[in-house]
Amino acid sequence: MPMLYRLDAPAPEVAHQFGAESGNDPWDGGHIAPGQFAPAITAGREAIAGPRPQHRTPRRMIPRLWGVPPPPSVHEARGILTVRNLESPFWIGNLRNSEFRCLVPATAFMEWGRPSPTDGKRRQAWFGCADQPVFAMAAVWKDSEIPSFALLACPANAALRAEGRETMPVILPADAAVQSTWLRGGWDRARALVQPYSSSLMTVR
């Protein structure tokens, strides 16, 4: 899974693409590392207390920290970056309740490639989507000590396996209806989206 990704577009442009309200999000473009704040798009329910409203709330794009604080039983200071076990009690409530799912926009993500045959050093491989310059990664959010998110993981596709990777982030298709399913649909439908992105639609540099 990536330890670095990029979003090379300003907040208003990204929000417009995904049909969200950007508010005062200051994002102007650049890279995101663990423990840094980055734009995340939600269905807007986190700002509404009480029962689910009858009307559809507008999507919101707000800064969230990449890395969810671990449960108290885990003696680890670092945030959890990825959701790997869909049945984990720590995540299942967020996954099954659609208001806790979110989209994390990106233009590329970095994985360490195989060691070079000449000097043995690993190189950075940056992966993007040929069919969507700005794509959405599936994620979940939590508000504990801080507003945060974690990316969903799935088995690597052929492009990432060629670089020695076993997992990859869940990239959603460039389809507004599919993205809406992740944000608002039942878990049975949303879970079906947790699958590798097509290698033929990916770029690497």
Short mmCIF file of the C-alpha atoms (twelve columns), coordinates in Angstrom:
data_MODEL
# 
_entry.id   MODEL 
# 
loop_
_atom_site.group_PDB 
_atom_site.id 
_atom_site.type_symbol 
_atom_site.label_atom_id 
_atom_site.label_alt_id 
_atom_site.label_comp_id 
_atom_site.label_asym_id 
_atom_site.label_seq_id 
_atom_site.Cartn_x 
_atom_site.Cartn_y 
_atom_site.Cartn_z 
_atom_site.pdbx_PDB_model_num 
ATOM 1   C CA . MET A 1   0.000   0.000  0.000   1 
ATOM 2   C CA . PRO A 2   1.180   3.551  -0.686  1 
ATOM 3   C CA . MET A 3   3.162   5.533  1.818   1 
ATOM 4   C CA . LEU A 4   2.808   8.664  -0.295  1 
ATOM 5   C CA . TYR A 5   0.331   9.989  -2.828  1 
ATOM 6   C CA . ARG A 6   -0.268  13.174 -4.788  1 
ATOM 7   C CA . LEU A 7   -3.252  15.381 -5.487  1 
ATOM 8   C CA . ASP A 8   -2.105  17.894 -8.066  1 
ATOM 9   C CA . ALA A 9   -5.277  19.974 -8.250  1 
ATOM 10  C CA . PRO A 10  -6.703  22.724 -6.011  1 
ATOM 11  C CA . ALA A 11  -9.634  22.117 -3.689  1 
ATOM 12  C CA . PRO A 12  -12.328 23.954 -5.708  1 
ATOM 13  C CA . GLU A 13  -11.433 22.013 -8.870  1 
ATOM 14  C CA . VAL A 14  -11.480 18.662 -7.080  1 
ATOM 15  C CA . ALA A 15  -14.732 19.441 -5.288  1 
ATOM 16  C CA . HIS A 16  -16.396 20.421 -8.568  1 
ATOM 17  C CA . GLN A 17  -15.344 17.152 -10.215 1 
ATOM 18  C CA . PHE A 18  -16.866 15.075 -7.415  1 
ATOM 19  C CA . GLY A 19  -19.943 17.224 -6.880  1 
ATOM 20  C CA . ALA A 20  -18.929 18.380 -3.405  1 
ATOM 21  C CA . GLU A 21  -18.826 21.611 -1.448  1 
ATOM 22  C CA . SER A 22  -15.213 22.585 -0.783  1 
ATOM 23  C CA . GLY A 23  -15.997 25.236 1.824   1 
ATOM 24  C CA . ASN A 24  -12.755 26.703 3.133   1 
ATOM 25  C CA . ASP A 25  -10.532 23.749 2.278   1 
ATOM 26  C CA . PRO A 26  -7.109  25.360 1.711   1 
ATOM 27  C CA . TRP A 27  -5.683  22.549 -0.432  1 
ATOM 28  C CA . ASP A 28  -3.709  23.926 -3.387  1 
ATOM 29  C CA . GLY A 29  -2.042  20.756 -4.680  1 
ATOM 30  C CA . GLY A 30  0.941   18.619 -3.729  1 
ATOM 31  C CA . HIS A 31  1.897   15.360 -2.032  1 
ATOM 32  C CA . ILE A 32  0.380   13.712 1.057   1 
ATOM 33  C CA . ALA A 33  2.333   11.580 3.523   1 
ATOM 34  C CA . PRO A 34  1.044   9.679  6.565   1 
ATOM 35  C CA . GLY A 35  0.129   11.992 9.407   1 
ATOM 36  C CA . GLN A 36  -0.693  14.895 7.097   1 
ATOM 37  C CA . PHE A 37  -4.058  16.475 6.375   1 
ATOM 38  C CA . ALA A 38  -5.595  15.953 2.938   1 
ATOM 39  C CA . PRO A 39  -8.979  16.534 1.276   1 
ATOM 40  C CA . ALA A 40  -11.588 13.837 1.892   1 
ATOM 41  C CA . ILE A 41  -15.104 13.800 0.447   1 
ATOM 42  C CA . THR A 42  -18.016 12.573 2.560   1 
ATOM 43  C CA . ALA A 43  -21.764 12.297 2.069   1 
ATOM 44  C CA . GLY A 44  -22.160 15.193 4.507   1 
ATOM 45  C CA . ARG A 45  -23.748 13.241 7.339   1 
ATOM 46  C CA . GLU A 46  -20.978 13.905 9.873   1 
ATOM 47  C CA . ALA A 47  -22.290 17.440 10.384  1 
ATOM 48  C CA . ILE A 48  -25.855 16.296 11.217  1 
ATOM 49  C CA . ALA A 49  -26.799 14.870 14.610  1 
ATOM 50  C CA . GLY A 50  -29.657 12.437 15.162  1 
ATOM 51  C CA . PRO A 51  -31.567 10.179 12.743  1 
ATOM 52  C CA . ARG A 52  -30.754 10.027 9.054   1 
ATOM 53  C CA . PRO A 53  -32.474 12.974 7.315   1 
ATOM 54  C CA . GLN A 54  -35.110 12.337 4.678   1 
ATOM 55  C CA . HIS A 55  -33.379 14.585 2.146   1 
ATOM 56  C CA . ARG A 56  -30.001 13.806 0.586   1 
ATOM 57  C CA . THR A 57  -27.285 15.880 2.199   1 
ATOM 58  C CA . PRO A 58  -24.722 17.539 -0.112  1 
ATOM 59  C CA . ARG A 59  -21.252 16.043 -0.325  1 
ATOM 60  C CA . ARG A 60  -18.606 17.871 1.668   1 
ATOM 61  C CA . MET A 61  -14.868 18.064 1.095   1 
ATOM 62  C CA . ILE A 62  -12.909 18.791 4.256   1 
ATOM 63  C CA . PRO A 63  -9.319  18.241 5.446   1 
ATOM 64  C CA . ARG A 64  -8.745  14.999 7.345   1 
ATOM 65  C CA . LEU A 65  -5.603  13.395 8.730   1 
ATOM 66  C CA . TRP A 66  -4.284  10.331 6.884   1 
ATOM 67  C CA . GLY A 67  -4.009  7.781  9.667   1 
ATOM 68  C CA . VAL A 68  -6.742  6.773  12.116  1 
ATOM 69  C CA . PRO A 69  -5.642  6.625  15.779  1 
ATOM 70  C CA . PRO A 70  -5.471  2.953  16.856  1 
ATOM 71  C CA . PRO A 71  -7.706  1.523  19.609  1 
ATOM 72  C CA . PRO A 72  -6.484  2.004  23.200  1 
ATOM 73  C CA . SER A 73  -5.580  -1.689 23.424  1 
ATOM 74  C CA . VAL A 74  -2.911  -1.189 20.777  1 
ATOM 75  C CA . HIS A 75  0.206   0.416  22.217  1 
ATOM 76  C CA . GLU A 76  1.144   2.204  19.018  1 
ATOM 77  C CA . ALA A 77  1.419   5.933  18.469  1 
ATOM 78  C CA . ARG A 78  1.247   5.857  14.676  1 
ATOM 79  C CA . GLY A 79  -2.103  6.123  12.907  1 
ATOM 80  C CA . ILE A 80  -3.585  3.212  10.945  1 
ATOM 81  C CA . LEU A 81  -3.266  4.060  7.250   1 
ATOM 82  C CA . THR A 82  -5.203  1.218  5.621   1 
ATOM 83  C CA . VAL A 83  -8.184  -1.068 6.150   1 
ATOM 84  C CA . ARG A 84  -7.082  -4.589 5.236   1 
ATOM 85  C CA . ASN A 85  -9.498  -6.781 7.196   1 
ATOM 86  C CA . LEU A 86  -13.102 -5.984 6.246   1 
ATOM 87  C CA . GLU A 87  -14.378 -8.069 9.174   1 
ATOM 88  C CA . SER A 88  -12.291 -6.322 11.833  1 
ATOM 89  C CA . PRO A 89  -14.445 -5.111 14.759  1 
ATOM 90  C CA . PHE A 90  -12.466 -1.869 14.646  1 
ATOM 91  C CA . TRP A 91  -13.679 -1.108 11.104  1 
ATOM 92  C CA . ILE A 92  -16.928 -2.990 10.570  1 
ATOM 93  C CA . GLY A 93  -19.183 -0.266 11.973  1 
ATOM 94  C CA . ASN A 94  -17.619 2.337  9.686   1 
ATOM 95  C CA . LEU A 95  -17.881 0.072  6.659   1 
ATOM 96  C CA . ARG A 96  -21.489 -0.997 7.189   1 
ATOM 97  C CA . ASN A 97  -22.741 2.523  7.946   1 
ATOM 98  C CA . SER A 98  -22.403 4.434  4.711   1 
ATOM 99  C CA . GLU A 99  -22.038 7.857  6.325   1 
ATOM 100 C CA . PHE A 100 -18.594 6.792  7.550   1 
ATOM 101 C CA . ARG A 101 -17.303 5.964  4.073   1 
ATOM 102 C CA . CYS A 102 -15.508 8.636  2.081   1 
ATOM 103 C CA . LEU A 103 -13.642 9.339  -1.138  1 
ATOM 104 C CA . VAL A 104 -9.994  10.376 -1.081  1 
ATOM 105 C CA . PRO A 105 -9.055  12.125 -4.340  1 
ATOM 106 C CA . ALA A 106 -5.584  11.638 -5.829  1 
ATOM 107 C CA . THR A 107 -3.657  12.044 -9.071  1 
ATOM 108 C CA . ALA A 108 -1.011  9.363  -8.338  1 
ATOM 109 C CA . PHE A 109 0.224   7.110  -5.538  1 
ATOM 110 C CA . MET A 110 3.692   5.845  -4.803  1 
ATOM 111 C CA . GLU A 111 4.839   2.269  -4.185  1 
ATOM 112 C CA . TRP A 112 8.401   1.062  -3.749  1 
ATOM 113 C CA . GLY A 113 9.330   -0.984 -6.829  1 
ATOM 114 C CA . ARG A 114 11.578  -4.003 -7.095  1 
ATOM 115 C CA . PRO A 115 15.285  -3.545 -6.317  1 
ATOM 116 C CA . SER A 116 17.408  -2.464 -9.270  1 
ATOM 117 C CA . PRO A 117 19.464  -5.346 -10.723 1 
ATOM 118 C CA . THR A 118 22.459  -3.000 -11.047 1 
ATOM 119 C CA . ASP A 119 22.736  -1.383 -7.607  1 
ATOM 120 C CA . GLY A 120 20.094  -3.197 -5.546  1 
ATOM 121 C CA . LYS A 121 18.304  0.025  -4.647  1 
ATOM 122 C CA . ARG A 122 14.532  0.223  -4.676  1 
ATOM 123 C CA . ARG A 123 13.012  2.956  -6.788  1 
ATOM 124 C CA . GLN A 124 9.787   4.889  -6.447  1 
ATOM 125 C CA . ALA A 125 7.031   3.807  -8.817  1 
ATOM 126 C CA . TRP A 126 4.217   6.315  -9.244  1 
ATOM 127 C CA . PHE A 127 0.890   4.864  -10.368 1 
ATOM 128 C CA . GLY A 128 -1.947  6.840  -11.928 1 
ATOM 129 C CA . CYS A 129 -5.127  6.181  -13.897 1 
ATOM 130 C CA . ALA A 130 -5.048  6.725  -17.655 1 
ATOM 131 C CA . ASP A 131 -8.831  7.133  -17.804 1 
ATOM 132 C CA . GLN A 132 -9.175  9.660  -14.953 1 
ATOM 133 C CA . PRO A 133 -6.447  12.215 -14.152 1 
ATOM 134 C CA . VAL A 134 -8.009  12.767 -10.712 1 
ATOM 135 C CA . PHE A 135 -9.359  9.526  -9.244  1 
ATOM 136 C CA . ALA A 136 -11.084 8.552  -6.019  1 
ATOM 137 C CA . MET A 137 -9.699  6.026  -3.559  1 
ATOM 138 C CA . ALA A 138 -12.229 4.307  -1.295  1 
ATOM 139 C CA . ALA A 139 -11.747 5.132  2.392   1 
ATOM 140 C CA . VAL A 140 -13.476 5.380  5.757   1 
ATOM 141 C CA . TRP A 141 -13.353 8.192  8.262   1 
ATOM 142 C CA . LYS A 142 -13.377 8.374  12.041  1 
ATOM 143 C CA . ASP A 143 -13.693 11.302 14.414  1 
ATOM 144 C CA . SER A 144 -11.988 10.294 17.635  1 
ATOM 145 C CA . GLU A 145 -9.234  12.587 18.856  1 
ATOM 146 C CA . ILE A 146 -8.948  14.122 15.394  1 
ATOM 147 C CA . PRO A 147 -10.830 13.953 12.063  1 
ATOM 148 C CA . SER A 148 -9.005  11.202 10.185  1 
ATOM 149 C CA . PHE A 149 -9.304  8.602  7.426   1 
ATOM 150 C CA . ALA A 150 -7.832  5.277  6.317   1 
ATOM 151 C CA . LEU A 151 -7.642  3.901  2.770   1 
ATOM 152 C CA . LEU A 152 -9.129  0.531  1.844   1 
ATOM 153 C CA . ALA A 153 -6.736  -2.139 0.577   1 
ATOM 154 C CA . CYS A 154 -7.338  -4.927 -1.917  1 
ATOM 155 C CA . PRO A 155 -5.131  -7.480 -3.728  1 
ATOM 156 C CA . ALA A 156 -2.675  -5.908 -6.168  1 
ATOM 157 C CA . ASN A 157 -3.374  -5.998 -9.893  1 
ATOM 158 C CA . ALA A 158 -0.828  -7.205 -12.445 1 
ATOM 159 C CA . ALA A 159 0.811   -3.762 -12.760 1 
ATOM 160 C CA . LEU A 160 1.588   -3.618 -9.036  1 
ATOM 161 C CA . ARG A 161 2.505   -7.279 -8.763  1 
ATOM 162 C CA . ALA A 162 5.126   -6.624 -11.445 1 
ATOM 163 C CA . GLU A 163 6.739   -4.246 -8.939  1 
ATOM 164 C CA . GLY A 164 6.586   -6.822 -6.164  1 
ATOM 165 C CA . ARG A 165 3.511   -5.451 -4.390  1 
ATOM 166 C CA . GLU A 166 0.801   -7.665 -2.885  1 
ATOM 167 C CA . THR A 167 -1.843  -5.031 -2.158  1 
ATOM 168 C CA . MET A 168 -3.048  -1.732 -3.591  1 
ATOM 169 C CA . PRO A 169 -5.554  0.982  -2.704  1 
ATOM 170 C CA . VAL A 170 -9.144  0.489  -3.842  1 
ATOM 171 C CA . ILE A 171 -9.594  2.859  -6.794  1 
ATOM 172 C CA . LEU A 172 -13.184 3.578  -7.800  1 
ATOM 173 C CA . PRO A 173 -14.191 3.816  -11.480 1 
ATOM 174 C CA . ALA A 174 -14.763 7.206  -13.113 1 
ATOM 175 C CA . ASP A 175 -18.521 6.771  -12.677 1 
ATOM 176 C CA . ALA A 176 -20.525 9.101  -10.456 1 
ATOM 177 C CA . ALA A 177 -23.086 6.352  -9.741  1 
ATOM 178 C CA . VAL A 178 -20.381 3.966  -8.517  1 
ATOM 179 C CA . GLN A 179 -18.843 6.639  -6.313  1 
ATOM 180 C CA . SER A 180 -22.303 7.377  -4.919  1 
ATOM 181 C CA . THR A 181 -22.693 3.688  -4.090  1 
ATOM 182 C CA . TRP A 182 -19.547 3.859  -1.979  1 
ATOM 183 C CA . LEU A 183 -20.774 6.985  -0.179  1 
ATOM 184 C CA . ARG A 184 -24.441 6.080  0.255   1 
ATOM 185 C CA . GLY A 185 -25.132 2.449  -0.720  1 
ATOM 186 C CA . GLY A 186 -25.665 -0.604 1.455   1 
ATOM 187 C CA . TRP A 187 -22.605 -2.558 2.516   1 
ATOM 188 C CA . ASP A 188 -23.475 -5.507 0.276   1 
ATOM 189 C CA . ARG A 189 -23.226 -3.264 -2.796  1 
ATOM 190 C CA . ALA A 190 -20.295 -1.191 -1.551  1 
ATOM 191 C CA . ARG A 191 -18.258 -4.252 -0.598  1 
ATOM 192 C CA . ALA A 192 -18.406 -5.453 -4.218  1 
ATOM 193 C CA . LEU A 193 -16.338 -2.370 -5.141  1 
ATOM 194 C CA . VAL A 194 -13.376 -3.569 -3.052  1 
ATOM 195 C CA . GLN A 195 -11.409 -5.047 -5.937  1 
ATOM 196 C CA . PRO A 196 -8.245  -4.303 -7.939  1 
ATOM 197 C CA . TYR A 197 -8.358  -1.589 -10.586 1 
ATOM 198 C CA . SER A 198 -7.727  -2.754 -14.141 1 
ATOM 199 C CA . SER A 199 -4.009  -2.835 -15.000 1 
ATOM 200 C CA . SER A 200 -4.824  -1.745 -18.550 1 
ATOM 201 C CA . LEU A 201 -6.165  1.548  -17.193 1 
ATOM 202 C CA . MET A 202 -3.122  2.364  -15.084 1 
ATOM 203 C CA . THR A 203 0.033   4.335  -15.795 1 
ATOM 204 C CA . VAL A 204 3.373   3.953  -14.037 1 
ATOM 205 C CA . ARG A 205 6.456   6.139  -14.050 1 
# 
